[in-house]
Amino acid sequence: MQRYFFFFLFLLNHVVFAQNNIQQTINDFAKKAVVKNASIGFKCYDLTNNIEIAQYNPSTALPPASTTKLFTTATVLELLAPDFKPSTRIYLDGKLEKGTLNGDLWIRGGGDVTLGSSYFNKPGTESNFLGQWIDSLKNLGIIKITGAIHIDGSEFGYNGTPDGWNWSDIGNYYGAGHAGICVYDNTLKYKFSTSNVPGGKTNLLSTFPVVPSLNFKNYIVSNAVGNDQSFIFGAPYSNDRYGTGNLPLNEKNFIVKGSLPDPEYQLGYELLTRLNQVGIAVEKGIKTVRALEEKTVPNYNSFQLIYTHYGASIQAITTLTNHKSINLFAEGLLGILAFQLTGNGETKAGIDQIYKYWSKKMDITGLFLQDGSGLSRSNGISADHFCSLLKEMYASKNYQLFLASLPIAGKSGTISSLCKNQAGEGRVYAKSGTISKIKSYAGYVFSTSGKKIAFAITINNYTCTNLELRKQLEVIFNALAVY
């Protein structure tokens, strides 16, 4: 009995020491000069034994940047079939007689963010889908369309970007808004040549895709910088764009990525161009539902569906969303979720579905969402919220799919350099989030003792570089890895 008693005390002391060690680690971090004026929220939870390990302001809701994507991707996996594929459909509205469509061609968007995506197509093959669409017309013998090509993404709304997105973000590729029609990742690639003189001019050589009537004002200069330090400014649906900042010296074909002004019109333009190339005439050109300000969605039941283009699966999109932190994909998933459940693919409808689902499983008091990607600084999520989500997903039938979507420290995705050659390498599975003065991580740790841990940490308004802060946080992750 004495042996059992002392053994029990040994185990108890070991657990208490480990718990105090984690708590001490976060307490020590909070005393660092670089976070003296910062807001910090932290919590870690032992899923194996169902007990809290340590915490620091766990109920404080803070904007967590891209870690917000965990709520979007988890909800989508829970409520939609992982193999569901968003689609884009082609309809005929009119009579087909002797090779002539006396009427219109309609393209109906279903929120497919993978249409022509560089993440799902090799370079140079992004527009191959257009050939498949044209083949569907050729198979019907169509050589002439007396009406127009109508492009309709209205079922997902035309809000452009979610509330809370900064003007300095929305002209850049990571600030591309989602809609019912997406193409080429809603990204416009600008090709520049730069000067060999610091402060010298840069020259815009071309863009992909070609945007008709693009009005680009170039204030980007050449300088002694090692990477792209330029910014593109411009509003959704506007062809007026201007660039500022710096690009490296002596570049011949330097690519800067911005947001595509009007994906709905762009898809119509791409299709019309290809149809002209193969000799199929379209007499009335392109018409988009947004530009026409149609009040109601057309009655597609009266049209003839001739082709359906399927995008990548929800599972594939979810994995890329978390691994590469693609804002457009996160917003697209939110829109797809909303449309499939309510028939309204707008951002707010998607957020309402997130609230509705998780309110039945956890306390969502103080959970504030404005988008699905985390680019909005108006989001507010606490460490409690994240750990509750992670705990619920750990018990979900979709846990393995969710886990597989998370980057691995020192191995993959956005945390491939985190804890490299340290205790946390290969043991931390987490989504990261970074915006100026915001750093966040949330996910799972598989410790050397066999424990499974859910954790979340968000810091706002630190006074050091992101790299310096990451090194400080690695101490916490490594402590969890050996817990």
C-alpha positions as CSV (number, residue, x, y, z in Angstrom):
1,M,0.0,0.0,0.0
2,Q,2.9,2.3,0.8
3,R,4.5,1.6,-2.6
4,Y,1.2,2.4,-4.3
5,F,0.7,5.6,-2.2
6,F,4.2,6.9,-3.0
7,F,3.8,6.0,-6.7
8,F,0.5,7.9,-6.8
9,L,2.2,10.9,-5.2
10,F,5.0,10.7,-7.8
11,L,2.5,10.7,-10.6
12,L,0.5,13.6,-9.0
13,N,3.7,15.6,-8.6
14,H,4.7,14.9,-12.1
15,V,1.3,16.1,-13.5
16,V,1.3,19.2,-11.3
17,F,4.8,20.0,-12.3
18,A,4.0,19.6,-16.0
19,Q,0.9,21.8,-15.6
20,N,2.8,24.4,-13.6
21,N,5.5,24.3,-16.3
22,I,3.1,25.2,-19.1
23,Q,1.4,27.8,-17.0
24,Q,4.8,29.2,-16.0
25,T,5.9,29.3,-19.6
26,I,2.9,31.4,-20.7
27,N,3.2,33.6,-17.6
28,D,6.9,34.2,-18.5
29,F,6.0,35.0,-22.1
30,A,3.4,37.6,-20.9
31,K,6.2,39.4,-19.0
32,K,8.3,39.9,-22.1
33,A,9.0,43.5,-23.0
34,V,7.7,43.0,-26.6
35,V,4.2,42.2,-25.3
36,K,4.1,44.7,-22.5
37,N,1.4,46.7,-24.3
38,A,-0.2,43.7,-26.1
39,S,-3.4,41.8,-25.7
40,I,-2.9,38.1,-25.2
41,G,-5.3,35.2,-25.1
42,F,-4.1,31.7,-24.5
43,K,-5.6,28.3,-23.5
44,C,-4.5,24.7,-23.8
45,Y,-6.6,21.7,-23.0
46,D,-5.7,18.0,-22.4
47,L,-8.1,16.1,-24.7
48,T,-6.8,12.8,-23.4
49,N,-7.8,13.4,-19.8
50,N,-10.4,16.1,-20.5
51,I,-8.8,18.7,-18.2
52,E,-7.6,22.3,-18.7
53,I,-3.8,22.5,-18.6
54,A,-3.1,26.3,-18.6
55,Q,-4.7,29.6,-19.6
56,Y,-4.1,33.3,-19.8
57,N,-7.1,35.7,-20.5
58,P,-8.8,32.8,-22.3
59,S,-12.2,34.6,-22.7
60,T,-10.7,37.7,-24.3
61,A,-12.0,38.0,-27.9
62,L,-9.3,39.2,-30.2
63,P,-9.0,39.5,-34.0
64,P,-6.9,36.4,-34.9
65,A,-6.3,37.0,-38.6
66,S,-6.3,33.8,-40.7
67,T,-6.8,31.4,-37.7
68,T,-10.5,32.5,-38.2
69,K,-10.4,30.0,-41.1
70,L,-10.8,27.1,-38.6
71,F,-14.4,28.1,-37.9
72,T,-15.1,28.3,-41.6
73,T,-13.5,25.0,-42.6
74,A,-14.8,23.1,-39.6
75,T,-18.3,24.2,-40.2
76,V,-18.2,23.3,-43.9
77,L,-16.8,19.8,-43.1
78,E,-19.6,19.3,-40.5
79,L,-22.5,20.5,-42.7
80,L,-21.6,19.6,-46.3
81,A,-20.5,16.3,-47.8
82,P,-16.7,16.3,-48.2
83,D,-17.1,15.1,-51.8
84,F,-19.5,17.8,-52.8
85,K,-18.3,19.8,-55.8
86,P,-19.5,23.4,-56.6
87,S,-20.5,23.7,-60.3
88,T,-20.9,26.2,-63.1
89,R,-23.7,25.5,-65.6
90,I,-24.3,26.4,-69.2
91,Y,-27.8,26.9,-70.5
92,L,-29.5,27.7,-73.8
93,D,-32.4,30.2,-73.8
94,G,-33.9,30.1,-77.3
95,K,-34.4,27.8,-80.3
96,L,-31.5,26.0,-82.0
97,E,-32.1,25.8,-85.8
98,K,-29.6,24.8,-88.4
99,G,-26.5,25.7,-86.3
100,T,-28.0,29.0,-85.1
101,L,-29.1,29.6,-81.5
102,N,-31.9,32.2,-81.8
103,G,-31.5,33.4,-78.3
104,D,-29.0,33.7,-75.5
105,L,-26.3,31.6,-73.8
106,W,-26.4,31.7,-70.0
107,I,-23.5,30.9,-67.6
108,R,-24.8,30.3,-64.1
109,G,-22.2,30.5,-61.3
110,G,-22.3,28.2,-58.3
111,G,-19.4,29.8,-56.3
112,D,-16.7,27.5,-57.7
113,V,-13.4,29.1,-56.5
114,T,-11.4,26.5,-58.4
115,L,-12.4,27.5,-61.9
116,G,-9.2,28.1,-63.8
117,S,-7.3,28.1,-60.4
118,S,-3.5,28.0,-60.4
119,Y,-3.8,25.7,-57.4
120,F,-5.6,23.0,-59.4
121,N,-4.1,23.6,-62.9
122,K,-0.5,23.6,-64.1
123,P,0.9,26.9,-65.5
124,G,-0.5,27.6,-68.9
125,T,-3.5,25.3,-68.6
126,E,-5.7,27.5,-66.4
127,S,-8.0,28.3,-69.3
128,N,-8.3,24.8,-70.6
129,F,-11.9,24.6,-69.2
130,L,-13.0,27.0,-71.9
131,G,-12.2,24.4,-74.5
132,Q,-14.5,21.9,-72.8
133,W,-17.3,24.5,-72.8
134,I,-16.8,25.3,-76.4
135,D,-16.8,21.6,-77.3
136,S,-20.3,21.3,-75.6
137,L,-21.5,24.0,-78.1
138,K,-19.8,22.4,-81.1
139,N,-21.4,19.0,-80.2
140,L,-24.8,20.7,-80.6
141,G,-23.7,22.1,-84.0
142,I,-23.8,25.7,-82.8
143,I,-22.0,28.2,-85.1
144,K,-23.9,31.3,-84.4
145,I,-25.7,32.9,-81.4
146,T,-28.0,35.8,-82.2
147,G,-28.3,37.0,-78.7
148,A,-25.7,37.5,-75.9
149,I,-23.6,35.6,-73.5
150,H,-25.2,36.3,-70.0
151,I,-22.9,35.7,-67.0
152,D,-24.8,35.3,-63.7
153,G,-23.2,35.1,-60.3
154,S,-26.2,36.7,-58.6
155,E,-27.0,33.9,-56.2
156,F,-23.9,34.8,-54.1
157,G,-24.5,38.5,-54.1
158,Y,-22.4,41.4,-55.3
159,N,-21.0,42.9,-52.1
160,G,-17.5,42.7,-53.4
161,T,-15.6,42.2,-50.1
162,P,-16.8,41.5,-46.5
163,D,-17.1,44.3,-43.9
164,G,-13.9,45.2,-42.2
165,W,-11.5,44.6,-45.1
166,N,-9.0,47.5,-45.4
167,W,-8.7,49.6,-48.5
168,S,-5.0,48.7,-48.7
169,D,-5.9,45.0,-48.9
170,I,-8.7,44.7,-51.5
171,G,-6.6,45.6,-54.6
172,N,-4.1,42.9,-53.8
173,Y,-4.5,39.2,-54.6
174,Y,-5.1,38.2,-51.0
175,G,-7.9,40.8,-50.8
176,A,-9.8,39.4,-53.8
177,G,-13.5,39.1,-53.0
178,H,-15.6,36.0,-53.6
179,A,-18.7,35.8,-55.8
180,G,-20.9,33.4,-57.6
181,I,-18.5,33.6,-60.6
182,C,-14.8,33.2,-59.8
183,V,-12.1,32.7,-62.3
184,Y,-8.3,32.4,-62.2
185,D,-8.4,32.7,-58.4
186,N,-9.9,36.2,-59.0
187,T,-6.3,37.2,-59.5
188,L,-4.8,39.6,-62.0
189,K,-1.1,39.1,-62.6
190,Y,0.9,42.2,-63.6
191,K,4.3,41.6,-65.3
192,F,6.9,44.3,-64.8
193,S,10.4,45.1,-65.9
194,T,12.5,47.1,-63.4
195,S,15.3,49.6,-63.6
196,N,18.9,49.0,-62.5
197,V,18.8,52.5,-60.8
198,P,17.4,52.9,-57.3
199,G,14.3,54.9,-57.5
200,G,14.0,54.2,-61.3
201,K,10.7,53.6,-63.0
202,T,9.2,50.2,-63.5
203,N,7.4,49.3,-66.8
204,L,4.1,47.3,-66.9
205,L,4.7,44.8,-69.8
206,S,1.4,42.8,-69.7
207,T,-1.3,41.3,-67.5
208,F,-2.8,37.9,-67.2
209,P,-5.6,37.7,-67.9
210,V,-6.1,40.7,-70.3
211,V,-8.6,43.1,-68.8
212,P,-10.4,45.2,-71.3
213,S,-10.4,48.9,-70.4
214,L,-8.0,48.4,-67.5
215,N,-6.8,51.8,-66.3
216,F,-3.6,51.2,-64.4
217,K,-1.6,54.1,-62.9
218,N,2.0,53.0,-62.1
219,Y,3.8,54.6,-59.2
220,I,5.9,51.5,-58.4
221,V,9.7,52.1,-58.4
222,S,12.8,50.0,-58.6
223,N,14.8,49.8,-55.4
224,A,17.4,47.7,-53.5
225,V,14.8,45.3,-52.0
226,G,14.9,41.5,-52.0
227,N,11.2,40.9,-52.7
228,D,7.9,42.3,-53.8
229,Q,7.2,45.4,-51.6
230,S,4.5,46.9,-53.8
231,F,0.7,47.3,-53.3
232,I,-2.1,47.5,-55.8
233,F,-5.1,49.7,-54.9
234,G,-8.6,49.5,-56.5
235,A,-12.2,48.9,-55.6
236,P,-14.2,45.8,-56.5
237,Y,-15.8,46.0,-60.0
238,S,-13.7,49.0,-60.9
239,N,-11.1,48.9,-63.7
240,D,-9.2,51.8,-62.2
241,R,-6.1,50.4,-60.5
242,Y,-2.9,52.0,-59.2
243,G,0.3,50.6,-57.8
244,T,2.8,51.9,-55.3
245,G,5.8,50.7,-53.5
246,N,9.1,49.0,-54.5
247,L,10.3,46.1,-56.7
248,P,13.8,44.6,-56.9
249,L,16.3,46.1,-59.3
250,N,17.1,44.6,-62.7
251,E,14.1,42.3,-63.1
252,K,12.9,41.5,-66.6
253,N,9.6,39.6,-65.9
254,F,8.6,40.3,-62.3
255,I,5.1,39.2,-61.4
256,V,2.9,41.2,-59.0
257,K,-0.5,39.8,-58.1
258,G,-3.6,41.9,-57.6
259,S,-7.3,41.3,-57.4
260,L,-9.3,40.8,-60.6
261,P,-11.6,43.8,-61.0
262,D,-14.7,42.0,-62.2
263,P,-14.5,38.2,-62.4
264,E,-18.1,37.9,-63.8
265,Y,-17.4,40.1,-66.8
266,Q,-13.9,38.6,-67.2
267,L,-15.3,35.1,-67.6
268,G,-17.6,36.3,-70.3
269,Y,-14.8,38.1,-72.1
270,E,-12.6,35.0,-72.0
271,L,-15.4,32.8,-73.4
272,L,-16.3,35.3,-76.1
273,T,-12.7,35.7,-77.2
274,R,-12.3,31.9,-77.6
275,L,-15.7,31.6,-79.4
276,N,-14.5,34.2,-81.9
277,Q,-11.3,32.3,-82.4
278,V,-13.1,29.1,-83.4
279,G,-15.6,30.9,-85.6
280,I,-18.7,30.9,-83.4
281,A,-20.3,34.4,-83.7
282,V,-22.1,36.1,-80.8
283,E,-24.1,39.0,-82.2
284,K,-24.9,40.9,-78.9
285,G,-21.6,40.3,-77.0
286,I,-21.4,40.0,-73.2
287,K,-24.0,40.9,-70.6
288,T,-23.5,40.4,-66.8
289,V,-26.3,40.2,-64.3
290,R,-24.6,42.6,-62.0
291,A,-24.1,45.3,-64.6
292,L,-27.7,44.9,-65.8
293,E,-28.9,45.2,-62.2
294,E,-31.4,42.4,-62.7
295,K,-33.9,42.3,-59.9
296,T,-34.6,38.6,-60.1
297,V,-32.7,35.4,-61.0
298,P,-33.7,34.1,-64.4
299,N,-36.1,31.1,-64.5
300,Y,-33.5,28.4,-65.4
301,N,-36.2,25.8,-65.4
302,S,-37.3,27.2,-68.7
303,F,-33.8,27.0,-70.2
304,Q,-32.0,24.0,-71.6
305,L,-29.0,22.8,-69.5
306,I,-26.3,21.6,-71.9
307,Y,-23.2,21.4,-69.7
308,T,-22.1,21.3,-66.1
309,H,-18.5,22.0,-65.1
310,Y,-17.6,20.7,-61.6
311,G,-14.9,22.2,-59.5
312,A,-12.8,20.5,-56.9
313,S,-14.3,18.9,-53.8
314,I,-15.1,20.6,-50.5
315,Q,-12.4,18.4,-48.9
316,A,-9.8,19.4,-51.4
317,I,-10.7,23.1,-51.1
318,T,-10.7,22.9,-47.3
319,T,-7.2,21.3,-47.2
320,L,-5.7,24.0,-49.4
321,T,-7.6,26.7,-47.5
322,N,-5.8,25.8,-44.2
323,H,-2.5,24.6,-45.6
324,K,-1.9,27.7,-47.8
325,S,-4.2,30.1,-46.0
326,I,-6.1,31.2,-49.2
327,N,-8.5,33.9,-48.3
328,L,-10.6,33.6,-51.5
329,F,-11.1,29.8,-50.8
330,A,-12.2,30.5,-47.2
331,E,-14.7,33.1,-48.4
332,G,-15.8,30.8,-51.2
333,L,-16.5,28.0,-48.7
334,L,-18.5,30.3,-46.6
335,G,-20.6,31.3,-49.6
336,I,-21.1,27.7,-50.7
337,L,-22.1,26.7,-47.2
338,A,-24.7,29.5,-47.1
339,F,-26.1,28.8,-50.6
340,Q,-26.5,25.1,-50.1
341,L,-28.3,25.6,-46.8
342,T,-30.3,28.7,-47.5
343,G,-30.2,29.5,-51.2
344,N,-28.4,32.8,-50.4
345,G,-24.6,32.7,-50.9
346,E,-23.7,36.0,-49.3
347,T,-21.2,36.3,-46.5
348,K,-23.6,37.2,-43.8
349,A,-25.8,34.2,-44.5
350,G,-22.7,32.0,-44.1
351,I,-21.8,33.6,-40.8
352,D,-25.3,33.1,-39.6
353,Q,-24.9,29.3,-40.3
354,I,-21.7,29.2,-38.3
355,Y,-23.4,30.8,-35.3
356,K,-26.4,28.6,-35.7
357,Y,-24.4,25.4,-35.7
358,W,-21.9,26.1,-33.0
359,S,-24.3,27.7,-30.6
360,K,-25.8,24.2,-30.1
361,K,-22.4,22.8,-29.1
362,M,-20.5,25.6,-27.3
363,D,-20.9,29.0,-25.7
364,I,-20.5,31.5,-28.5
365,T,-21.0,34.6,-26.3
366,G,-18.4,37.1,-27.5
367,L,-17.7,35.4,-30.8
368,F,-17.7,38.1,-33.5
369,L,-17.3,37.1,-37.1
370,Q,-17.3,39.4,-40.1
371,D,-15.8,37.1,-42.7
372,G,-14.7,33.6,-43.3
373,S,-11.0,34.2,-43.9
374,G,-9.8,36.5,-41.0
375,L,-8.7,39.4,-43.2
376,S,-11.2,41.6,-41.3
377,R,-9.9,43.2,-38.1
378,S,-13.5,43.3,-36.8
379,N,-13.4,39.6,-36.0
380,G,-13.2,38.6,-32.4
381,I,-12.5,35.1,-31.2
382,S,-11.2,34.0,-27.8
383,A,-8.9,31.1,-26.9
384,D,-11.9,29.6,-25.2
385,H,-13.8,29.7,-28.5
386,F,-11.0,28.0,-30.4
387,C,-10.4,25.3,-27.8
388,S,-14.1,24.5,-27.7
389,L,-14.2,24.2,-31.5
390,L,-11.1,22.0,-31.5
391,K,-12.6,19.8,-28.7
392,E,-15.8,19.4,-30.7
393,M,-14.0,18.5,-33.9
394,Y,-11.8,16.0,-32.0
395,A,-15.0,14.1,-31.2
396,S,-16.5,14.6,-34.7
397,K,-16.7,11.9,-37.4
398,N,-14.9,14.5,-39.6
399,Y,-11.9,14.8,-37.2
400,Q,-9.4,13.1,-39.5
401,L,-10.4,15.2,-42.5
402,F,-10.1,18.3,-40.3
403,L,-6.8,17.3,-38.9
404,A,-5.4,16.5,-42.4
405,S,-6.3,20.1,-43.4
406,L,-3.9,21.5,-40.8
407,P,-0.3,22.4,-41.5
408,I,2.4,20.6,-39.5
409,A,5.1,22.4,-37.7
410,G,8.5,22.1,-39.4
411,K,6.9,20.1,-42.2
412,S,4.2,21.7,-44.2
413,G,2.0,24.6,-45.1
414,T,2.2,28.0,-43.4
415,I,4.0,26.6,-40.4
416,S,6.7,24.7,-42.2
417,S,9.4,26.8,-40.6
418,L,7.9,26.7,-37.1
419,C,9.8,24.7,-34.5
420,K,12.1,23.4,-37.1
421,N,14.6,20.9,-35.6
422,Q,12.9,21.5,-32.2
423,A,10.6,19.4,-29.9
424,G,7.5,20.8,-31.6
425,E,8.5,19.7,-35.1
426,G,6.0,17.2,-36.4
427,R,3.9,17.4,-33.2
428,V,2.1,20.7,-33.7
429,Y,-0.8,20.7,-36.2
430,A,-2.1,24.2,-36.4
431,K,-3.6,27.1,-38.4
432,S,-1.6,30.2,-38.2
433,G,-2.7,33.8,-38.6
434,T,-0.7,36.9,-39.3
435,I,-1.7,40.5,-40.1
436,S,0.3,43.6,-39.1
437,K,0.6,43.4,-35.2
438,I,-1.6,40.3,-35.1
439,K,-0.2,36.8,-34.6
440,S,-2.3,33.7,-33.8
441,Y,-2.1,29.9,-33.8
442,A,-4.7,27.3,-32.9
443,G,-4.7,23.5,-33.3
444,Y,-3.5,20.3,-31.8
445,V,-0.3,19.1,-30.2
446,F,0.6,15.4,-29.9
447,S,3.0,15.3,-27.0
448,T,5.9,12.9,-26.4
449,S,3.9,11.4,-23.5
450,G,1.1,10.4,-25.9
451,K,-1.3,13.2,-24.9
452,K,-3.5,15.0,-27.4
453,I,-3.8,18.7,-26.6
454,A,-6.0,21.5,-28.1
455,F,-4.5,24.9,-27.8
456,A,-5.0,28.5,-29.0
457,I,-2.9,31.7,-28.7
458,T,-3.5,35.2,-30.1
459,I,-1.4,38.3,-29.6
460,N,-2.4,41.8,-30.7
461,N,-0.1,44.9,-30.8
462,Y,3.3,43.4,-30.0
463,T,6.4,45.6,-30.6
464,C,8.8,43.2,-32.2
465,T,9.1,41.6,-35.7
466,N,7.0,38.6,-36.6
467,L,10.1,36.5,-36.7
468,E,11.2,37.5,-33.2
469,L,7.7,36.9,-31.8
470,R,7.6,33.5,-33.5
471,K,10.8,32.5,-31.7
472,Q,9.2,33.4,-28.4
473,L,6.1,31.4,-29.2
474,E,8.2,28.4,-30.1
475,V,9.1,28.1,-26.5
476,I,5.5,27.5,-25.6
477,F,4.9,25.0,-28.4
478,N,8.0,23.0,-27.5
479,A,6.8,22.9,-23.9
480,L,3.5,21.5,-25.0
481,A,5.2,19.0,-27.2
482,V,7.0,17.4,-24.3
483,Y,4.1,17.8,-21.8
